[in-house]
Amino acid sequence: MSFSFGNLLGFWALLGIPAVLLIHFLQRRSRTVVISTLFLLDQMQRESVSGNRIERLRTSVPLWLQLLAVALLTWLLTQPRWMQTQAVQRIAIVIDSSASMSVFRDKAAEKIDTTLDDLTSLVTVAEYVLLETRGSRSLTTGTNRADLLKALAAWEPYTGTHDPAPALRLARSTVGADGLVIFVTDHPQENPPPFEARLLAVGTPIENCGFAGFTVETGEDGQWRWKVLAQNYGTQTQTRQWWLRSGDQRTTPAQLTLEPQKATPLQGAFPAGAKQCTLEMQADTFALDDRLPMVAPALKQLTVRLPENDSTDAYDNFYRKVFGSFANVSIVTNNEKADIDVSTYDPLDPALPNKSSCVFAHDPRQRSDFLNGQIVSAAHPLIDNLNWQGLLCRESIQIPARASDDVILWQGDRPLIFVRRLTNNGSQLCFNFDLRKSNAQRLPAFAVLLHRFLATVRDSKIASEARNFEVGQAIQLTRDRQPDAPSLITRVASGSESEIPSNLPGTILRAPSQAGFFEIFQGEQRLLNGATHFADTREADFRAAGSASTLDSARAAIVKTHSQTDGNWRLWVLLLLAVLLISWHYARPRSAASPTSPAPLRTHP
């Protein structure tokens, strides 16, 4: 078994050796006694007459006993331990997946390698587990440290600020109570990591500038325009160049001066005919926020088919005005296939379309009384936070409600608006009053309700759209989930592809981890044209980055776990006490004769 010490501070007790030697170098001054009978005294060995100053060292029993006592005390304080021959140490390294760690990835790998060298030098086998805090995902496991370092080199942090506790909990349960959990980050916190994890912070404050956010919208001339904030996160004034890139074309670089901790707005237009472009800034140490790819947003186009029985009456253009006012909604003729049907309920022909539709009560009577009763809205996503108290509507033919319908608006005991779920996953929004004999079209709540309903139909439609995302953001994408449906193919601008089964349960579709353009296909149909950008301003601020470590006592903890203590420590304590007593016995002063007594006479034969 190999040998080690549990308390290296105990070696400070060795300072007692020079202290003991110094004491013995200093001799006590001898006392002078004046007598008249010098010839009667025995010849005595010469002693120090100078006193209290350093002379040559004279060996004695107390000297060696005191040196032995210092050695015994040092042995006890250093806590000697014998390492086990088959010691296996489990070490879990949880590395922070925050995007700011991309700056210190190489430094973290070097620091981890050096730390593991020191921690595993006394054990026979070390088992490693490398986790990242993003989703508590395991990067590598095993006993080969080269594989661990290789996984670190391929690791790409891009997540925003998040809680590392779930990953630390998983790491602790993996290595057990005797294992070592190391949390590697670049922003040390005041409180220690949970689950008895050790902190290893490898950050340092740096100056950083980048794009902090943007919007894309159409201008009055119909051209797409962008507005961007450029921010300086550091403590010094920075000057950067920026430009706009579209395909192989690039604008002339412009210079931008950014004050510390301030944001400067920039704006411009997409190049003529372009649906996507990239805003770029002169690169610095943190490059994730120096590129801002953008696409012109495009919602799925919805088609609405209007009721036939309203084409000749006085309200010929009423529904056309209502539904034609929404963006990305077009009115189609009656013989075309539509995403939403607008129909009116006729008690003589009560059949309703078996698809997503808006249904309105239609009362041919010219005159009827206003409805009475308090208007009450239910808790429902379509109607939350909408004010309907100003609604006035007249008595009309009612649409028979079913027990399975979700009534979202009541007036007295009459359901005014309800939602009906269909077997084909569609839904119907039913207005149980004649819209033409009410003031609903003048209420903001009515327009918002229709907008929300159209949004739910749009979300369920399988069609192409264009959107901007943050890196790694979850994507809600409507696709064919049949068992034989084609897989989803994500294709980035560089040409690389990744495949995800479309019907795999629990799969979360995410935007690429690098800023840029991408497309998602299902078979031959393109479902999404997107752009990813970095947008977490907390990760771009490096003022609080720093270095710290709580691994000082980790080596001692490993030694304690995988070693045995000295079983003879009680014997060494007793021996120390015995040495001290014997040393005191030899060092105590001897009794001397009184200086006034006459000296004894020696007779000679």
C-alpha positions in Angstrom: 0.0 0.0 0.0 1.2 3.5 -0.8 1.7 6.0 2.0 0.3 9.5 2.4 -0.4 12.2 5.0 -3.9 13.4 5.9 -2.8 16.7 7.3 0.2 18.4 5.7 -0.1 21.3 8.0 1.2 19.0 10.8 4.7 19.3 9.3 4.8 22.8 10.9 5.6 21.0 14.1 9.1 20.2 12.7 9.9 23.8 13.6 10.3 22.5 17.1 13.6 20.9 16.1 15.5 24.2 15.5 13.8 25.6 18.6 15.1 22.8 20.7 18.6 23.1 19.3 18.7 26.8 19.8 17.7 26.3 23.4 20.6 23.9 23.9 23.0 26.2 22.2 22.3 28.7 25.0 23.8 27.6 28.3 22.8 28.9 31.7 25.4 31.3 33.3 27.3 29.6 36.1 27.3 31.0 39.6 30.6 32.1 41.2 31.2 31.1 44.9 34.2 32.8 46.7 36.0 30.4 49.1 39.4 30.5 50.8 40.2 26.8 50.6 40.6 26.3 46.9 43.2 23.6 47.3 40.6 21.5 49.2 38.1 21.5 46.3 37.9 18.6 43.9 39.0 19.3 40.3 35.9 20.3 38.5 35.0 20.2 34.7 35.0 23.7 33.2 31.5 25.1 32.5 30.4 28.1 30.6 31.2 31.3 32.3 29.7 33.6 29.7 26.1 32.4 29.8 23.0 33.4 27.7 25.0 33.3 24.5 25.5 30.7 21.8 28.3 28.2 22.4 29.1 24.8 20.9 26.3 22.3 21.1 26.7 19.7 23.8 24.9 16.4 23.5 22.8 15.3 26.4 20.0 12.9 27.2 17.4 15.7 27.4 18.4 17.0 23.9 17.8 13.7 22.2 14.6 13.0 24.2 13.2 16.5 23.2 14.1 15.9 19.5 12.3 12.5 19.7 9.3 14.2 21.2 9.1 16.7 18.3 9.3 13.8 15.9 6.5 11.9 17.6 4.3 15.0 17.8 4.9 15.7 14.0 4.0 12.1 13.2 0.7 12.4 15.2 -0.3 15.8 13.7 0.4 14.8 10.1 -2.1 11.9 10.4 -0.2 9.3 8.4 -2.5 7.0 6.3 -1.9 4.0 4.2 -3.6 4.0 0.8 -5.6 1.0 -0.3 -4.2 -1.1 -3.2 -7.4 -1.2 -5.2 -8.7 2.4 -4.5 -11.3 3.6 -7.1 -12.2 7.2 -7.1 -15.3 8.4 -8.9 -15.2 12.0 -10.2 -18.0 13.8 -11.9 -17.2 17.0 -13.7 -20.2 19.3 -14.4 -19.3 22.0 -16.9 -21.4 25.1 -17.3 -23.2 25.2 -20.7 -23.7 28.9 -20.6 -22.6 30.7 -23.8 -20.0 32.8 -21.9 -18.0 29.6 -21.3 -17.1 29.5 -25.0 -14.4 32.1 -24.3 -12.8 29.9 -21.6 -13.3 26.4 -23.0 -9.6 25.8 -23.7 -8.6 27.2 -20.3 -11.1 25.0 -18.6 -9.8 21.9 -20.3 -6.2 22.8 -19.3 -7.3 23.5 -15.7 -9.3 20.3 -15.4 -6.4 18.2 -16.7 -4.0 19.7 -14.2 -6.5 19.3 -11.3 -7.2 15.7 -12.1 -3.4 15.0 -12.2 -3.2 16.2 -8.6 -6.4 14.5 -7.4 -5.8 11.1 -8.9 -2.1 10.6 -8.2 -2.8 8.5 -5.0 -5.6 6.3 -6.3 -5.3 3.2 -8.5 -8.3 3.8 -10.8 -10.2 7.0 -11.5 -13.7 6.8 -13.1 -14.8 10.0 -14.9 -18.2 11.4 -15.7 -18.4 14.6 -17.8 -21.8 16.3 -17.7 -23.0 19.6 -19.1 -25.6 21.7 -17.3 -27.8 22.0 -20.5 -30.3 19.2 -20.0 -27.9 17.4 -17.7 -26.5 15.7 -20.8 -23.6 13.3 -20.4 -20.6 14.0 -22.7 -18.5 11.0 -21.7 -17.9 8.4 -19.1 -15.0 5.9 -18.4 -11.5 5.7 -17.0 -9.7 7.2 -20.0 -8.9 10.9 -19.3 -7.9 11.4 -23.0 -11.5 10.7 -23.9 -12.7 13.3 -21.4 -10.4 15.9 -22.9 -11.5 15.0 -26.4 -15.1 15.4 -25.4 -14.3 18.8 -23.9 -12.6 19.9 -27.2 -15.7 19.0 -29.2 -18.1 20.6 -26.6 -20.0 23.8 -27.7 -21.6 25.9 -25.0 -24.4 28.2 -26.2 -27.2 28.1 -23.6 -28.4 31.2 -21.8 -28.3 31.8 -18.1 -29.8 28.7 -16.3 -29.8 26.7 -13.1 -27.1 24.1 -12.8 -28.7 22.4 -9.8 -30.4 19.5 -11.8 -27.1 18.5 -13.4 -25.3 18.7 -10.0 -28.0 16.5 -8.5 -27.5 14.0 -11.2 -23.8 14.1 -10.8 -24.0 13.5 -7.1 -26.4 10.5 -7.5 -24.0 9.1 -10.1 -20.8 9.1 -8.1 -22.3 8.5 -4.7 -21.6 10.0 -1.3 -17.8 9.2 -1.5 -17.4 10.6 -5.1 -16.2 14.0 -6.0 -18.3 16.5 -7.9 -16.6 19.5 -9.6 -18.6 22.3 -11.0 -16.6 24.2 -13.7 -17.9 27.7 -14.6 -16.6 31.2 -15.4 -18.8 33.2 -13.0 -18.2 32.3 -9.3 -21.2 32.7 -7.0 -21.2 33.9 -3.4 -22.9 30.7 -2.2 -21.2 27.3 -2.7 -22.6 24.9 -5.3 -25.3 22.6 -4.0 -25.0 18.8 -3.4 -21.5 19.2 -1.9 -20.0 20.1 -5.2 -16.5 21.7 -5.4 -16.2 25.0 -7.4 -13.6 25.5 -10.2 -14.1 28.9 -11.8 -11.8 29.7 -14.8 -13.2 33.1 -15.9 -11.7 36.5 -16.1 -13.3 39.9 -16.9 -13.1 40.9 -20.6 -14.4 43.8 -22.7 -17.2 42.8 -25.1 -19.5 44.5 -27.6 -22.3 42.9 -29.7 -25.8 43.0 -30.9 -28.4 42.9 -28.2 -31.7 42.6 -30.0 -33.6 43.4 -33.2 -37.0 43.7 -34.9 -37.9 43.2 -38.6 -41.0 44.8 -40.0 -42.3 46.1 -43.3 -42.1 49.8 -44.0 -44.6 52.1 -45.7 -43.1 51.3 -49.0 -43.5 47.6 -48.4 -39.8 46.9 -48.0 -38.5 44.9 -45.1 -36.6 47.0 -42.5 -34.6 46.1 -39.5 -33.9 47.8 -36.2 -31.0 46.7 -34.0 -29.4 47.6 -30.7 -25.6 47.4 -30.4 -24.4 47.4 -26.8 -21.1 47.8 -25.0 -21.0 45.5 -22.0 -17.6 46.5 -20.8 -16.1 49.4 -18.8 -14.2 51.2 -21.5 -15.3 53.0 -24.7 -15.1 50.8 -27.7 -14.9 51.5 -31.4 -16.2 48.9 -33.8 -16.9 48.6 -37.6 -20.1 47.0 -38.8 -21.6 46.1 -42.2 -24.6 44.3 -43.8 -24.0 41.1 -45.8 -26.5 39.6 -48.2 -25.2 36.6 -50.1 -21.8 37.4 -51.6 -22.4 41.2 -51.3 -21.3 43.4 -48.4 -21.9 47.0 -47.7 -19.1 49.4 -47.0 -18.0 49.1 -43.3 -19.3 51.9 -41.0 -17.6 52.9 -37.8 -19.5 52.8 -34.5 -18.4 54.2 -31.1 -20.0 52.5 -28.1 -19.9 54.1 -24.6 -19.5 51.8 -21.6 -22.7 50.0 -20.5 -24.8 51.8 -23.1 -26.7 50.6 -26.2 -26.8 52.4 -29.6 -29.7 51.9 -32.0 -29.0 51.0 -35.7 -31.6 50.6 -38.5 -31.7 50.0 -42.2 -33.4 48.1 -44.9 -33.0 44.6 -46.5 -31.4 44.7 -49.9 -33.9 45.0 -52.7 -35.5 41.6 -53.3 -33.7 39.9 -50.4 -35.6 37.9 -47.8 -32.6 37.4 -45.5 -29.4 39.2 -44.6 -26.7 39.2 -41.9 -25.6 42.2 -39.8 -21.9 41.8 -38.8 -19.7 43.6 -36.3 -15.9 43.5 -36.0 -15.1 40.4 -34.1 -13.9 40.3 -30.5 -13.1 37.6 -27.9 -16.8 36.7 -27.5 -17.9 36.2 -31.1 -21.4 34.8 -30.6 -23.1 38.2 -30.5 -21.0 39.7 -33.4 -23.2 38.2 -36.1 -27.0 38.8 -36.5 -28.7 36.7 -39.2 -32.2 37.8 -40.0 -35.0 36.6 -42.2 -38.2 38.4 -43.2 -40.9 36.8 -41.1 -43.7 35.0 -43.1 -46.7 33.5 -41.3 -48.6 30.6 -42.8 -51.2 31.9 -45.3 -54.8 31.1 -44.2 -57.7 30.9 -46.6 -61.3 31.8 -45.5 -64.5 30.8 -47.4 -67.5 33.1 -46.7 -71.1 31.9 -46.4 -73.2 31.7 -49.5 -76.4 33.0 -48.0 -74.9 36.4 -47.3 -73.8 37.1 -50.9 -76.9 39.0 -51.9 -78.2 40.7 -48.8 -77.3 44.1 -47.3 -74.4 42.6 -45.5 -72.7 41.4 -48.6 -69.3 42.8 -47.7 -69.6 42.5 -43.9 -67.8 39.2 -43.4 -65.3 40.1 -46.1 -64.4 43.3 -44.2 -64.1 41.4 -40.9 -61.9 38.5 -42.1 -60.1 40.4 -44.8 -58.6 42.8 -42.3 -56.2 40.2 -40.8 -52.7 39.8 -42.1 -51.8 36.6 -44.1 -55.6 35.8 -44.6 -57.1 35.6 -48.0 -60.8 35.2 -49.1 -61.5 32.3 -51.5 -64.5 31.5 -53.6 -67.0 28.9 -52.5 -65.7 26.1 -54.7 -62.1 26.4 -53.4 -60.7 24.5 -50.5 -60.3 26.7 -47.5 -58.6 26.5 -44.1 -61.6 28.1 -42.3 -65.3 28.2 -43.3 -67.5 31.1 -42.2 -71.0 29.8 -42.0 -74.4 30.8 -40.5 -76.7 28.5 -38.6 -80.1 27.8 -40.2 -82.5 25.8 -38.1 -84.1 24.4 -41.3 -80.6 23.2 -42.4 -78.8 22.7 -39.0 -75.8 20.8 -40.5 -72.5 22.5 -39.8 -69.2 22.0 -41.6 -67.0 19.3 -40.1 -63.9 21.4 -40.2 -62.4 24.5 -38.5 -65.0 27.2 -38.9 -66.6 30.3 -37.5 -70.3 29.8 -37.0 -72.8 32.7 -36.5 -76.4 32.6 -35.6 -78.6 34.0 -38.5 -82.0 35.4 -37.6 -84.2 36.6 -40.5 -86.4 38.6 -38.2 -86.3 42.3 -38.7 -86.8 43.3 -35.1 -86.1 41.7 -31.7 -85.4 42.7 -28.1 -82.0 43.1 -26.6 -80.7 40.3 -24.4 -80.8 40.9 -20.6 -78.5 39.5 -18.0 -74.9 39.9 -16.7 -72.1 39.1 -19.1 -69.6 36.6 -17.6 -66.5 35.2 -19.3 -64.9 31.9 -18.5 -61.2 31.1 -18.1 -60.1 30.2 -21.6 -57.0 31.1 -23.7 -59.1 32.6 -26.4 -60.9 35.0 -24.2 -58.6 35.7 -21.3 -58.2 39.4 -20.3 -60.8 40.5 -22.8 -63.5 43.0 -21.8 -67.0 42.1 -23.1 -69.1 44.3 -20.8 -70.0 46.7 -23.6 -71.5 44.0 -25.8 -75.1 44.6 -27.0 -76.9 41.9 -28.9 -80.5 41.1 -29.7 -82.6 38.0 -29.2 -82.0 35.5 -32.1 -82.2 31.9 -33.1 -79.8 29.8 -30.9 -77.2 27.3 -32.0 -77.8 24.2 -30.0 -74.9 23.7 -27.6 -73.5 20.3 -26.7 -72.4 19.1 -23.3 -68.9 18.8 -24.6 -68.7 22.4 -25.9 -66.6 24.9 -24.0 -68.7 27.9 -23.3 -66.4 30.9 -23.0 -69.0 33.8 -22.7 -72.4 33.9 -21.0 -75.1 36.4 -20.7 -77.4 35.3 -18.0 -78.1 31.7 -18.7 -77.6 32.0 -22.4 -74.2 30.8 -23.9 -73.1 33.6 -26.2 -69.8 32.2 -27.5 -68.6 28.6 -27.2 -65.9 26.4 -28.8 -66.7 23.0 -30.2 -64.0 20.4 -30.6 -64.2 18.2 -33.7 -63.1 14.6 -34.2 -60.6 15.6 -36.9 -58.7 17.8 -34.4 -60.4 20.9 -35.8 -62.5 23.3 -33.8 -65.5 25.6 -34.3 -65.9 29.1 -32.8 -69.7 29.5 -32.4 -71.3 32.9 -31.9 -74.7 32.3 -30.5 -76.2 35.6 -31.6 -76.7 37.4 -34.9 -73.5 39.4 -35.4 -75.2 41.8 -37.8 -77.7 42.8 -35.0 -75.0 43.6 -32.4 -72.2 46.0 -31.7 -69.6 43.2 -31.5 -67.8 44.3 -34.6 -67.0 47.6 -32.9 -65.5 46.0 -29.8 -61.7 45.4 -29.6 -62.4 42.1 -27.8 -64.2 40.7 -30.8 -61.2 41.4 -33.1 -58.8 39.9 -30.6 -60.9 36.8 -30.2 -61.0 36.2 -34.0 -57.3 36.9 -34.2 -56.5 34.3 -31.5 -58.8 31.7 -33.2 -57.2 32.2 -36.5 -53.8 31.8 -34.8 -54.8 28.4 -33.4 -55.9 27.3 -36.9 -52.7 28.6 -38.4 -50.6 26.7 -35.8 -52.3 23.4 -36.6 -51.8 23.9 -40.4 -48.9 22.1 -42.1 -47.4 24.8 -44.3 -44.2 26.7 -44.9 -43.3 29.7 -42.7 -40.3 31.9 -41.9 -39.2 32.9 -38.4 -36.2 34.2 -36.4 -35.0 32.2 -33.4 -32.4 32.4 -30.6 -29.7 29.7 -30.8 -30.9 26.5 -29.2 -34.5 27.7 -28.9 -37.2 25.1 -28.9 -39.3 25.1 -32.1 -43.0 24.4 -32.2 -43.5 23.0 -35.7 -46.6 21.5 -37.1 -45.9 18.4 -39.2 -47.3 15.1 -40.3 -47.1 12.7 -37.4 -48.5 9.6 -39.1 -46.4 6.4 -38.5 -45.3 6.4 -42.1 -44.6 10.1 -42.3 -41.2 11.2 -43.6 -38.5 12.3 -41.1 -37.7 15.9 -40.4 -34.5 17.1 -42.1 -32.7 20.2 -40.6 -30.3 21.7 -43.2 -28.0 24.6 -42.2 -26.4 27.1 -44.5 -23.1 25.2 -44.5 -24.8 22.2 -46.1 -24.8 19.8 -43.1 -28.0 18.0 -42.3 -29.5 16.3 -39.3 -32.5 13.9 -39.3 -35.2 13.5 -36.6 -38.1 11.1 -36.8 -41.3 13.1 -37.1 -43.4 10.8 -34.8 -40.8 10.1 -32.1 -42.4 10.9 -28.7 -40.7 13.3 -26.4 -38.5 14.8 -29.1 -37.9 18.5 -28.7 -37.0 20.2 -32.0 -34.4 23.0 -31.4 -32.8 25.7 -33.5 -29.1 25.2 -34.4 -26.6 26.1 -31.8 -24.7 28.4 -34.1 -25.9 31.7 -35.5 -26.9 31.4 -39.1 -29.6 30.3 -41.5 -31.4 26.9 -41.6 -34.3 25.1 -43.2 -36.5 22.2 -42.0 -38.0 19.8 -44.5 -40.4 16.9 -44.3 -40.1 15.0 -47.4 -40.1 17.4 -50.3 -42.1 20.1 -48.4 -40.2 22.9 -46.7 -41.9 23.6 -43.3 -39.6 26.3 -42.0 -37.1 28.9 -43.2 -35.3 30.3 -40.2 -32.4 32.2 -38.8 -30.7 31.9 -35.4 -29.0 34.6 -33.4 -27.5 34.9 -29.9 -29.7 37.1 -27.7 -28.9 36.5 -24.0 -27.4 39.8 -22.9 -26.5 38.3 -19.4 -24.1 35.9 -21.0 -22.5 38.7 -23.0 -21.6 40.7 -19.9 -18.2 39.5 -18.5 -17.7 42.0 -15.7 -18.5 39.5 -13.0 -16.4 36.7 -14.5 -13.6 35.5 -12.3 -11.4 32.6 -11.1 -11.9 30.7 -7.9 -11.5 27.2 -6.5 -12.8 25.2 -3.5 -10.6 22.1 -4.3 -8.0 22.8 -1.7 -9.3 20.1 0.6 -10.4 17.7 -2.1 -7.1 15.8 -2.1 -7.3 15.3 1.7 -10.9 14.1 1.3 -9.8 11.5 -1.3 -6.9 10.3 0.9 -9.3 10.0 3.8 -11.8 8.0 1.8 -9.3 5.5 0.3 -6.8 5.0 3.1 -6.4 3.6 6.6 -5.3 5.5 9.6 -2.3 4.6 11.8 -3.7 2.0 14.3 -0.8 2.6 16.7 -1.5 6.2 17.4 -2.4 5.5 21.0 1.0 3.8 21.5 2.7 6.9 20.0 0.8 9.2 22.4 1.9 7.1 25.4 5.4 7.1 24.1 5.4 10.8 23.7 4.2 11.3 27.3 6.9 8.9 28.5 9.6 10.8 26.5 8.4 14.1 28.0 8.5 12.7 31.6 12.0 11.3 31.1 13.3 14.5 29.6 11.9 16.5 32.5 13.6 14.1 34.9 17.0 14.7 33.4 16.5 18.4 32.8 15.2 19.3 36.4 17.8 21.2 38.6 19.9 19.2 41.1 20.0 20.3 44.8 23.3 22.1 45.7 25.1 22.5 49.0 24.6 25.8 50.9 27.3 28.4 50.0 27.8 29.2 53.8 28.5 25.6 54.8 32.1 24.6 55.1 33.5 22.6 52.3 34.1 18.9 53.1 37.7 17.9 53.7 39.3 15.1 51.9 41.9 13.1 53.8 44.8 11.5 52.1 46.4 8.3 53.3 
